[in-house]
């Protein structure tokens, strides 16, 4: 038994619908009862595009390959049965819903599905009786309900017929803007899409007459409708209407293309009307999507194929293409006499009655019928018995519709509103409906719809051809059109991307764009514009032409001129300088650097009538270009100046090619080289260079190329130069050369003959000066050495005589001579006269010693060998030492010597300080010596010494300070003193009541070898070096010295030095022992060394007093064994005698060899040559001796100690007339333990030996 597939799935409880895959147009074949029970799902089978794309076999979307799909909260599945039927079913069981009855069970779309199943009866629900899910459509229906339809010819909605409700329902479900003009007054009723395009006129125009709703279109539309009513079809072509509609908040210019389809008669059967209206809507829907002729014909076939009752068979012949372009500029409609079969429905392929091509001029039945329909201008009906159409056309048909034999045909031309025939449609008549007026009216509407759609398509294709620049014979198939659209879309996408890139690039490259109206108000600008111009960002608050506040004032007139140009409608480009914020308050001359410069390009913005409404522009920062232009101008100016310089330069300029030929040289080059002035290509520099120097030049050229930098060398020219001495020599040239990457060499040539001659002269003079200085130093050293040796013997002999006279004086006091008063008195006078003579000898020796010391100090100053050696001590102790040194001398001269401390010492809390005591004391000794010397002959004899301090340099009022001539290094910046306390200045003032100085005499002070008057040397002695050395020493210590003096009243000498505050040492040494004495005069060294209070009470330079002798004897309780190594027999004999008088044992050696022999006899020898060996305490080693000098001998002794030839450490004291510090340092480096300079006194030597003994040197 055959079972219908529809009946089979109607019994399936699962909601299911079936699709016939073999049908030419894919549509739903059957919907079962279970799916119809869910009306909102059933109605969406066609409406929901995503669902249709999934189940439609012809779909090309990716989702169509999925087996399952989610729609309407249900999970759907599909499968193919019998290679023909596509079965789509819901997998999930639908939940019960009480509201299903209120849903749209069978709207127009669903009705088309139901019509495929005739045994199912539709439910008569309308758009006004169902629950609509779309909120927009629901709101639109509510607007329709709110219209008072009772005032129109249609009456209230409740009185509308079912046919009218079906039309309205179909209208509401249409997605294109569609309206019904109903009744004699053409009342408007439209769908939701039409409401959207109506703008602000919606919903007021609902239920209104068309002439009231669209008054601007009254005339053309009213005329068209009048003709339609009279002719019962729409005879007006589709036209384009230009209207103004207020939409989206503003009035918008819009263009509408209206298609008018008359609906004739509404008093027909509901089902037939619904089917025919549905077919019309289907045809209109499908052919409206067509974009070319082929697609148009195929869409027509797809639209009528499902309506097999009204179109049991159909044949379509096309007579011509809609457009046939003969050139690339204008489309031309060209009718043809040939027809081509496009398709047939209900016939098998290659049917004998349906030829593929048909000639309208032939006498065949089909051709005659087509020509007759053209002449009548309407559809003609033909019956089989007429014999006009081939009888085979009525037979051999496919099974469609009712399956009845075909009885008649309709042959109708398809034409536009003109006379152009597009094709011919042959349609089989419904076998079960009479071809009455209603049937004819429907056919007319159908043909008018085809003609209007074809005309619309023609207009559309014309627009496409215009947009495609009227290309010749453009292909009209859909694939080519889609490709072109794709290209245009891609091009638009590229343009949009370029626009985005432009904006991004503008921000990246610093392009400032802006828009400004004609009133000078800034409308819009990007961030770069604000950054460039400094314009305020609150543009709404900115006044008109606010940008002028930020523009370079000199550019304002130019900007006003350019503004006028823009107002005239012409673009303008100009440069503007914008003020920099950082320089707003800058004073002085303006320059390019004070402004940010931009190149502004502006174009006017014009309205539709051509008037200028504003300007758009962009600013490009050209500050760098301005700087570059400025640099180019400066470079051009520099090149011009260089060109002038090269001609005016005093040096010769040259430029050599890579092959060393001359490329350029200035006039001075010819003048220097004496080369003939010839064209540059004839210049040969080799002809002017001394032949002996040519190879040297090539060598230096290679060095220049390798060096890749400036290279300087000397050459000699053949040209002779005469010096001031009249001698001719080769011209000496200083050549500078620089090699460049291109191989060329550029440089200068300078005539340095005069300089070379002067350098040679200077070199000779320097060598002579150095030799003279060396000889002078040798002379000073030799003189000092030769003078110190006899001075040492003189001082020691004077000390010995002084001691002997004091002993004689003591003996004379004894009673043995008192009985002879005359002899006693005479002896006393002789002793007194002898003591005075000894004092004179001592004073002269001391004076001579001071001269030698000053000369030595001066030599050190000249040689920059005198150094400042600071140490930590108390300045008060230093002042007390000076007082003790001169106290006895002042007493002897009957001079009142006082020492005072200024209150500033206590105010600044100065206790310990960093300074060089020997140099400070040396200055004080010079000043005190002069003060006592020049005061002792005055009636009032007073010398006052004051010490003070200050944080800053303070010069005493009334004092004339000596200007500093040399710059000395700060001795307190050494690393060991940087961490000490604050810097302060120590002041010393020596004030006396001496003879004073006149102004002219004061001018000569502090000069080398200079005294106030020539009488000074005669009366007071001196060398004139003391104050000069004092000046140098104070300046070396960061200070200065000055004087204030009044003739016959007195003088005040003051000086200050730089110092630092310091903390007391952990174990403070005895002050006197801390002061080095190598720079002090001989008569003061003993006092500094002894450190005993009694020593400061002895007046010097007198010989040793009895108290001193007792002090020496107390020191000499220790007896030493002394080896004297001395080549001077006088010094040797005097020193031995003095030491023996003190109870010491002495040994004699005339040079170093004898000293080594004597050591072999002593206890220090590892194998003494005598037994028992001689005891030895210390060696007094002279430095300058024949045979073997003292330093060589000392080195040999230390070597013998290391070799074991001598056991223990031999104490050695260097005794030398070489008083330079470097000479003493050399002696200590040789190995001596201590050094004493000649002349010296016995107490100094004894004290030195005692120190060695205390240190445990022996």
SETI-419490 format. One record per residue (C-alpha): x, y, z. Coordinates in steps of 0.5 Angstrom, whole numbers, plus 2048, in hexadecimal, padded with zeros to 3 digits. Layout:
N
XYZ;...
% end
This chain:
1258
800800800;8038077FE;80380C804;804813803;80A816806;80581C809;80181780C;80781380F;80A819813;80381C815;80281681A;80981881C;80981B823;80F81F822;80F82681F;811825817;811828811;81382580A;817828804;8178267FD;81E8267FB;81C8247F3;81882A7F3;81B8307EE;8198357F4;81B8337FB;8148337FF;811830805;80D82A802;809828808;80982A810;806825814;80182681A;806826820;80982C81D;80382F81B;80182F822;807834823;80583A81F;80A83F820;80F83981E;80C837818;80B83E816;81283F816;81483A812;81583F80C;816845810;81C843814;82284480F;827840814;82283A814;82183A80D;82883B80B;829835810;82483080C;824833805;82882E801;82A8337FC;82D838802;834839802;83583B809;83A83780D;834836812;83083180D;83682C80E;83482B815;82F825817;82C82981D;82983081E;827834824;820838822;81B83B826;81D83882D;81D831829;82382C826;82182A81F;82482581B;824823813;82581D80F;82381B808;81E815806;81E811800;8238167FC;81E81B7FC;81A81D802;81E822807;81A82080E;81B826813;81982481A;819827821;81D822826;81B82582D;81482482F;81082B82F;80E82D835;80682E836;804835835;7FD838837;7FE83E833;7FF83A82C;7F883B82B;7F984382B;7FF842826;7FF84381E;7FD83C81C;7FD83E815;7FF844812;80084680B;80784380B;80483C80E;7FE83C80A;80383B804;805835807;7FE833809;7FC833802;80182E800;7FD829804;7F682A802;7F3825807;7F582A80D;7F083080E;7F3837810;7F183B816;7EE842815;7F3846819;7F584C817;7FB851819;7F685581E;7F484E822;7FB84B823;80084C828;806850825;80D84E827;811854824;81085A828;81185F822;80B85C81E;80785B824;808863825;80686481E;80086081E;7FE864824;7FE86A820;7FA86781B;7F5865820;7F586C823;7F386F81C;7EB87181C;7EA86D816;7E286E817;7E3875813;7E687180D;7E386D808;7E686780B;7E2867811;7E4865818;7E985F818;7E485A81B;7E085B814;7E685A80F;7E585480B;7E984D80C;7EC84F805;7EE856807;7F185380E;7F584E80A;7F8854805;7F985880C;7FD85280F;801851809;803858808;805858810;80985280F;80D855808;81485880A;81485D804;811864805;80A862803;803866803;7FC865801;7F886B7FE;7F1868800;7EA86B7FE;7E88707F9;7EB8757FE;7F28717FD;7F3871805;7FA86F807;7FB86880B;80386680B;80786180E;80D863813;81286380E;80E86980B;80E86C812;81586D812;81687080C;81087580D;814878813;81187D817;80A87D813;809876816;804874819;80087B817;7FF878810;7FC872812;7F5872810;7F687880C;7F487A805;7FB879800;7FA8807FE;7FA882805;80087E807;804880801;8028867FF;8088877FB;8068817F7;7FF8827F6;7FF8847EE;80387E7EB;8008797F0;7F987B7EF;7FA87B7E8;7FD8747E8;7F78717EC;7F28757E8;7F48717E2;7F586B7E6;7EE86B7E8;7EB86C7E1;7F08677DD;7F08637E3;7F78627E3;7FD8667E5;80086A7DE;80586E7E1;80C86C7E1;81086C7E8;8138737EA;8188767EE;81587B7F3;8198817F7;8168827FE;818886804;81788180A;819883812;81C87D814;82187C81A;82088381D;822887816;81F88880F;82288380A;822883803;81F87C800;81D8797FA;8188747F9;81786F7F4;80F86D7F4;80C8677F1;8048677F0;8018617F0;7F98617EF;7F585C7F3;7EE85C7EF;7E88597F2;7E88567F9;7E18527F8;7E484B7F7;7E58457FA;7EA845800;7EE83F7FE;7EF8417F7;7F08487F9;7F58467FE;7F98417F9;7F98467F4;7FB84C7F8;8008487FB;8038467F4;80384D7F3;80784F7F9;80C8497F8;80D84B7F1;80E8527F3;8138507F9;81784B7F4;8188507EE;8198567F2;8208527F4;8228517ED;8288557EB;8288537E4;8248507DE;8268497DF;82584A7E7;81E84D7E5;81B8487E1;81E8427E5;81B8467EB;8148467E8;81483E7E6;81683D7EE;8108427F0;80B83E7EC;80D8377EC;80A8367F3;8038387F1;8018327EC;7FA8347EC;7FA83B7E9;8018397E5;8008317E3;8058337DD;8098397DB;80E83B7D6;8128417D5;8158447CF;81A84A7D0;81A84E7CA;8208537CB;8258547D1;82285A7D5;82885E7D4;82D85D7CD;8338627CE;8368647C7;83B8687CA;83E86A7D1;83A8707D2;83286F7D1;82E8697D2;8298687CC;8238647CC;82385F7C6;81D85B7C4;81E8547C0;81A8507BC;81D84A7BF;81B8477C5;81E8427CA;81B83D7CF;81D83E7D6;8198397D9;8138357D9;80F8327DF;80B82B7DE;80F8297D8;8148247D7;81B8277D5;81B8277CD;8148277CC;8128277C4;80D82D7C5;8128317C9;8188337C4;81E8367C7;81E83C7C3;81883F7BF;8188447B9;8128497BA;81184A7B3;8108437B1;8098407B0;80983B7B6;80483B7BB;80883D7C1;80A8437BD;8048457BA;8018457C1;8068497C4;80684E7BF;7FE84F7C0;7FF8507C7;8048567C5;7FF8597C1;7F98587C6;7FD85B7CB;7FA8557D0;7FA84E7D2;7F784A7CD;7F38437CE;7F483D7CA;7F08367CA;7F38307C7;7ED8307C2;7EF8377BF;7F58337BC;7F98397BC;7FE8367C1;8018307C0;7FD82A7C3;8038277C6;80482C7CA;7FD82A7CE;8008237CF;80681F7D2;8068237D8;8098227DF;8048207E5;8028277E8;7FC82A7EB;7F68267EA;7F98217E5;7F38247E0;7F58247D9;7F782B7D7;7F182F7D3;7F48367D2;7FA83B7D2;7FB8427D3;8008457CF;80284C7D2;8088517D0;80C8537D6;80E85B7D4;8108617D8;80C8677D8;80F8697D1;80E8657CB;8148607CD;8128597CD;8168557D1;81384E7D0;80D84A7D0;80A8467D5;8068407D3;80183D7D9;7FD8377DA;7F68397DC;7F38367E3;7EF8307E0;7EA8317E6;7E98397E6;7E683D7E0;7E98427DD;7E58477DF;7E684F7E1;7E984D7E7;7EE8487E4;7EF84E7DF;7F08537E4;7F584F7E8;7F984D7E2;7F98557E0;7FC8567E7;8018517E6;8038537E0;80385B7E2;8088587E8;80C8557E3;80D85B7DF;80E8607E5;81385B7E8;81785A7E1;8168627E0;8198637E7;81F85E7E6;8208627DF;8218687E3;8258657E8;82A8627E3;82A8697E0;82D86B7E6;8328667E7;8348677E0;83586F7E2;83986D7E9;83D8687E5;83F86E7E0;83B86B7DA;83F8667D9;83E8637D2;83A85D7D2;83B85B7D9;8398547DB;8328547DE;83384D7E1;83284D7E9;83984A7EA;83C8507E7;8388557EA;8398527F1;8418527EF;84085A7EE;83D85B7F4;8428577F8;84785C7F5;8448627F6;84385F7FD;84A85E7FE;84C8647FB;847868800;84A864806;851866803;84F86D803;84C86D80A;85386980C;85786F809;85387480C;854871813;85B870811;85B87780F;859879816;85D87581A;863877815;86187E817;86287D81E;86887981E;86C87E819;86988481D;864887818;85F88C81B;85988C817;853891819;84C894817;84A89B818;84489F816;8448A6812;8438A9819;84A8A781B;8478A2820;84B89B821;846896820;84B890820;85288E821;856888823;85B888828;861889824;85E890822;85E892829;86589082B;867893825;86489A826;86389A82D;85B89C82C;85789B832;853894832;84C897834;84A89982D;84389B82F;8468A0834;84B8A382F;8498AA82C;8498AA824;8508AB821;8538A8827;8598A5824;85C8AC822;85E8AC82A;8638A7828;8668A9821;86C8AD820;86A8B4820;86D8B5819;8698B0816;8628B3818;8628B7812;8648B280D;85E8AD810;8598B280F;85B8B3808;85A8AB807;8548AB80B;8518B0806;8538AB800;8508A5804;8498A9804;84A8AA7FD;8498A27FC;8518A17FA;85589C7FE;85B89F802;86289D804;8678A1809;86C8A180E;86A8A3816;86E8A481C;86B8A2822;86E8A4829;87189F82D;86E89F834;87589F838;8778A5834;8718A9836;8758AE83A;87B8AE837;87F8B5836;8838B7830;8848B6829;87F8B0826;8828AB821;87F8A581D;8818A0823;87C8A4828;8768A2824;87389B821;87289C81A;86C898816;86A89880F;86389980F;85F896809;857898809;852897804;84B89A805;844896806;83F898802;837897803;8338957FD;83289C7FA;83989D7FA;83A8A1800;8408A1804;83E89E80B;84489D80E;84B89A80D;84F89380E;85789380F;85D890812;863892815;86A88F813;86F890818;875893814;879896819;87F891817;87E893810;87F89A813;885898817;888895811;88689B80C;88A89F812;88F89A812;89089A80A;8908A280A;8958A280F;89989D80C;8998A1805;89B8A7809;8A08A380C;8A28A0805;8A38A7803;8A78A9809;8AB8A3808;8AC8A5801;8AE8AC803;8B28AA809;8B68A5804;8B88AB800;8BA8AF806;8BD8AA80A;8C48AB80C;8C58A380B;8C589F805;8BF89B804;8BF8957FF;8BB88F7FD;8BE8897F9;8BB8847F5;8BC87D7F6;8C287C7F1;8C58827F5;8C48877F0;8C288E7F2;8BA88F7F2;8BA8967F5;8BF89B7F9;8BE8A27FB;8C38A87F9;8C68A7800;8C98A07FE;8CC8A37F8;8CF8A97FC;8D28A4801;8D589F7FC;8D78A47F7;8D48A07F2;8D28A37EB;8CB8A57EB;8C88A17E6;8C189D7E4;8C08987EA;8C18927E5;8C88947E4;8CA8957EB;8CF8907EE;8D18907F5;8D788C7F4;8DA8917F1;8DA8967F7;8DC8907FC;8E388F7FE;8E68897FA;8E8886801;8E1887804;8DD8847FE;8DD87D800;8DB87F807;8D5883804;8D387C801;8D4878808;8D087E80B;8CA87D806;8CA876807;8CA87780F;8C487C80E;8C087780A;8C187180F;8BF876815;8B9878812;8B987F816;8BE885816;8C5884815;8CA889816;8D2889814;8D788E812;8DA88F80B;8E0893808;8DF897801;8E48997FC;8E28A07FE;8E78A3802;8E68A7809;8EA8AC80C;8EA8AD813;8EC8B3818;8F38B0818;8F48B1811;8F48A980F;8F18A6809;8ED8A080B;8E889C807;8E189E809;8DD89A80E;8D689880D;8D1895812;8CC89180E;8C688E811;8C288980D;8BB88580D;8B987F809;8B287E807;8AE878805;8AF87A7FD;8B687A7FE;8B78817FD;8BC885802;8BB88C805;8BF890809;8C389780B;8CA89980A;8CD89E80F;8D48A180E;8D78A0815;8DE8A2813;8DE8A8818;8DB8A381E;8E089D81C;8E68A381C;8E38A5823;8E289E826;8E989D824;8EC8A3828;8E78A282E;8E989B82E;8F189D82E;8EF8A2834;8EB89D838;8F1898838;8F689E83A;8F18A083F;8F0899842;8F8898842;8F989F845;8F389D84A;8F789684B;8FE89A84C;8FA89F851;8F8899855;8FE896855;90289C857;8FD89E85D;8FD89685F;90589785F;90589E862;90089C867;904895869;90B899869;90889F86D;90489A872;90B896874;90F89C876;90989F87A;90889887D;90F899880;90E8A0882;90889F886;90B899889;91189D88B;90D8A388D;90989E892;91089B894;9138A2896;90D8A4899;90D89F89E;9148A089F;9138A78A1;90D8A58A5;9128A18A9;9178A68A9;9128AB8AC;9108A68B1;9178A58B3;9188AD8B4;9138AD8B9;9178A98BD;91B8AC8C3;9228AA8C0;9218B08BC;91E8B58C0;9248B78C4;9268BA8BD;9218BF8BB;9248C28B5;9258BB8B2;91F8B98B4;91B8BF8B1;9208BE8AB;91E8B78AA;9178B88AB;9178BD8A5;91B8B98A1;9168B38A2;9108B88A1;9138BB89A;9148B3898;90D8B189A;90B8B7895;90F8B5890;90D8AE890;9068B1890;9088B588A;90A8AF887;9048AB888;9008B1885;9048B187F;9048AA87E;8FC8A987F;8FB8AF87A;8FF8AC875;8FB8A5877;8F58A9876;8F78AC86F;8F98A586D;8F28A286F;8EE8A886B;8F28A6865;8F189F866;8E98A0867;8E98A5861;8EC8A085D;8E789B85F;8E18A085D;8E48A2856;8E489A855;8DD899858;8E089485C;8DE897863;8D8894865;8D389586B;8D288F870;8CC890874;8CB88C87B;8C688D881;8C8891887;8C689788B;8C889E888;8C88A188F;8CE89C891;8D189E88A;8D18A688D;8D48A4893;8DA8A0890;8DB8A788C;8DB8AB893;8DF8A6896;8E48A6890;8E58AE891;8E38B0898;8EB8B089A;8ED8B3894;8E88B9895;8EA8B989C;8F18BA89A;8EF8C0895;8EB8C289B;8E48C2897;8DE8C089A;8DB8BA896;8D48B8897;8CF8B3894;8C88B4894;8C28B0892;8BC8B388E;8B58B2890;8B38AF88A;8B78A988C;8B38A7892;8AC8A988D;8AE8A4888;8B089F88D;8B789E88A;8BB89988D;8BE894888;8BF895881;8C389387B;8C9897879;8D0897877;8D489987E;8DA89A87B;8D889E875;8D48A287A;8DA8A387F;8DE8A5879;8DA8AB878;8D98AD87F;8E18AC880;8E28B187A;8DD8B687D;8DF8B5884;8E78B6882;8E68BC87E;8E18BF884;8E68BE889;8EC8C0885;8E88C7883;8E68C888A;8EC8C788E;8EE8CE88D;8E88D288E;8E68D6895;8E08D2895;8E18CA894;8DB8C6893;8D98C088F;8D28BD88F;8D08B788C;8C98B588B;8C58AF888;8BE8AF885;8B98AB881;8B38AC87C;8AF8A8878;8B08AC872;8B68B086F;8B68B6873;8BB8BC872;8BD8C0877;8BB8C8876;8C18CC875;8C58C6872;8C88C686B;8C88BF869;8CD8BD864;8C98BB85D;8CA8B385C;8CE8B2856;8CE8AA855;8C88A5856;8CA8A085B;8C689985C;8C2899862;8C6894867;8C089386B;8BC88F865;8C0889866;8BC882867;8BF88286E;8BC889870;8B688986C;8B2885872;8B588A877;8B089087A;8AE897877;8B389B874;8B58A2877;8BB8A7877;8C08A887C;8C38AF87D;8CA8B1880;8CB8B8881;8D28BB884;8D28C2886;8D88C6888;8DB8CD88A;8E18CD886;8E38D2881;8DD8D187C;8DD8D2874;8DC8D8870;8D78D686A;8DC8D6865;8E08D1869;8DA8CD86A;8D98CC863;8E08C8863;8DE8C3868;8DD8BC866;8E18BC860;8E78B785F;8ED8BA861;8EA8C0863;8EB8C4869;8E78CB86B;8EE8CF86B;8F58CE869;8F68D0871;8F28CA873;8F88C5871;8FD8C9874;8F98CB87B;8F68C487C;8F88BF877;8F48BA873;8F48B886C;8ED8BA86A;8EA8B3869;8E68B286F;8E08B686E;8E08B4866;8E08AC869;8DB8AE86E;8D68B1869;8D78AA864;8D68A686A;8CF8A986C;8CD8A9865;8CE8A2865;8CA8A186B;8C48A4868;8C58AB86B;8C88B286A;8CD8B686E;8CD8BE86F;8D08C4873;8CE8CA876;8D48CF878;8D58D687A;8DC8D987A;8DF8DA881;8D88D7884;8D88D0883;8D68CA87E;8D18C587E;8D28BE87A;8CC8BA879;8CB8B3875;8C58AE875;8C58A7873;8C08A2871;8BE89C876;8B9897878;8B689587F;8B988E881;8B888A887;8BD88888C;8C188288B;8C087C88F;8C787D892;8C9884891;8D1885891;8D588A894;8D4891890;8DB89288F;8DD88C88D;8D788C888;8DA891884;8DF89087E;8E589487F;8E9893878;8E789A876;8E889D87D;8EF8A187E;8F489E881;8F48A2888;8ED89F889;8ED898887;8F089688E;8EA899891;8E589688D;8E988F88E;8EA890895;8E3891897;8E589389E;8E389A8A2;8EA89C8A3;8EC89C89C;8E78A289B;8EA8A68A0;8F18A689D;8F28AC898;8F58AA891;8F98AB88D;8FE8AC893;9028A6895;8FF8A089A;8FF8A38A1;90089F8A7;8F989D8A8;8F989A8A1;9008978A2;8FD8948A8;8F78928A4;8FB88F89F;8FF88B8A4;8F98888A7;8F78868A0;8FE8838A0;8FE87E8A6;8FD8798A0;90487889D;905876896;90A872892;90A87688B;90D875884;90E87B881;90F87A879;911881877;916883871;91788B874;91C88A879;91A89187C;91388F87D;91688887F;91A88B885;915890887;91088B888;91488688B;91688B890;90F88D892;90D886893;913884897;91188A89B;90A88789D;90D88089F;90C87C898;911878895;91287988D;916875888;918879881;91787687A;91987B874;91487886F;91087286E;91586C86D;91886E874;91186E877;910867874;917865877;91586887E;90E86487E;91285E87D;91585F884;90F861888;90A85D88B;90585D885;90A859881;908851881;910850881;913856884;91A857882;91C859889;91B855890;917858894;91485C88E;91386388F;90C866892;90886A88D;90286E88E;901872888;904874881;90587C87F;90587B877;907881873;90488086C;909884867;910880868;91587D864;917876862;910874865;90A879866;90687886C;900876868;903870865;90686E86C;8FF86E86F;8FD86A869;90386586A;901865872;8FA863871;8FC85E86C;90185B871;8FB85A876;8F7857871;8FD85286F;8FE850877;905854877;90285987C;8FE857881;8F885B884;8F7862881;8FC867881;8F986E882;8FC87387D;8FB87B87D;8FC87F877;900885878;900889872;90189086F;8FB88E86A;8F589186D;8F0890867;8EA88C869;8EB887863;8F2886865;8F088486C;8EB880869;8F087D865;8F587B86B;8EF87886F;8ED874869;8F5871869;8F386F870;8F5874875;8F187587B;8F187C87C;8F4882879;8F788987C;8F988F877;8FF893878;90089787C;8FE894882;8FF895889;90189088E;8FB890892;8F788E88C;8FB88888A;8FB886891;8F3886891;8F388388B;8F787D88D;8F387D894;8ED87C88F;8F087688C;8F2873892;8EB874895;8E887088F;8EC86B890;8F086B88A;8F686888E;
% end
